[in-house]
Amino acid sequence: MDRLRRLLDHESDIAAHRDVVEELPIRVAEDWDTIVSRAEKMAEVIDRHLDFESKLQGRELRPVTLCPEQRVCLISDLTAV
């Protein structure tokens, strides 16, 4: 038990003395702003597509409940973005 405690103390001392320099915010991708913009446009297209289909069928739709033809239409709309 003492050996484990000494080892943990030693490791925590090492971790405390490390100089960790991190750039904040951490860069996930170089073109992050472009990716976010495209994702927002895609979400908007999905919302509009589901709203349109919901009005036609008179019930709320989710991507899972779409028939194959509706899914193809949704994907073709998304590829335009």
C-alpha positions as CSV (number, residue, x, y, z in Angstrom):
1,M,0.0,0.0,0.0
2,D,2.8,2.4,0.9
3,R,4.6,1.6,-2.4
4,L,1.4,2.4,-4.3
5,R,1.0,5.7,-2.4
6,R,4.6,6.7,-3.1
7,L,4.2,5.8,-6.8
8,L,1.0,7.9,-7.1
9,D,2.7,10.8,-5.2
10,H,5.6,10.6,-7.5
11,E,3.4,10.6,-10.6
12,S,1.4,13.5,-9.4
13,D,4.6,15.5,-8.7
14,I,5.7,14.8,-12.3
15,A,2.3,15.8,-13.7
16,A,2.3,19.0,-11.6
17,H,5.8,20.1,-12.9
18,R,5.1,19.5,-16.6
19,D,4.8,22.6,-18.7
20,V,1.8,22.0,-20.8
21,V,1.2,24.7,-23.3
22,E,-2.1,24.4,-25.1
23,E,-3.6,26.7,-27.6
24,L,-7.2,27.5,-26.6
25,P,-9.5,26.9,-28.2
26,I,-8.0,23.6,-29.3
27,R,-7.9,23.4,-33.1
28,V,-10.1,20.5,-34.2
29,A,-9.9,21.1,-37.9
30,E,-8.3,23.8,-40.0
31,D,-11.5,24.7,-41.8
32,W,-13.7,24.4,-38.7
33,D,-15.8,27.5,-39.5
34,T,-16.5,26.2,-43.0
35,I,-17.6,22.8,-41.6
36,V,-19.9,24.4,-39.0
37,S,-21.4,26.7,-41.7
38,R,-22.1,23.7,-44.0
39,A,-23.6,21.7,-41.1
40,E,-25.9,24.6,-40.2
41,K,-27.1,24.7,-43.8
42,M,-27.6,21.0,-43.9
43,A,-29.6,21.1,-40.7
44,E,-31.8,23.9,-42.2
45,V,-32.4,21.8,-45.4
46,I,-33.3,18.7,-43.3
47,D,-35.7,20.8,-41.2
48,R,-37.4,22.4,-44.3
49,H,-37.6,19.0,-46.0
50,L,-39.2,17.4,-43.0
51,D,-41.6,20.3,-42.5
52,F,-42.7,20.0,-46.2
53,E,-43.2,16.3,-45.9
54,S,-45.1,16.7,-42.6
55,K,-47.5,19.1,-44.2
56,L,-48.2,16.7,-47.1
57,Q,-48.9,13.7,-44.8
58,G,-50.5,15.6,-41.9
59,R,-48.2,14.2,-39.2
60,E,-44.8,14.9,-37.8
61,L,-42.0,13.1,-39.6
62,R,-38.5,12.2,-38.6
63,P,-35.7,11.0,-40.9
64,V,-36.3,7.4,-39.7
65,T,-40.0,7.5,-40.7
66,L,-39.3,8.6,-44.3
67,C,-40.0,6.1,-47.1
68,P,-37.2,5.3,-49.5
69,E,-38.3,7.9,-52.1
70,Q,-38.5,10.6,-49.5
71,R,-35.0,9.6,-48.2
72,V,-33.6,9.9,-51.8
73,C,-35.2,13.3,-52.1
74,L,-33.7,14.4,-48.8
75,I,-30.2,13.1,-49.7
76,S,-30.3,14.8,-53.1
77,D,-31.3,18.1,-51.4
78,L,-28.4,17.7,-49.0
79,T,-25.9,17.1,-51.7
80,A,-26.8,20.4,-53.2
81,V,-25.6,22.1,-50.0
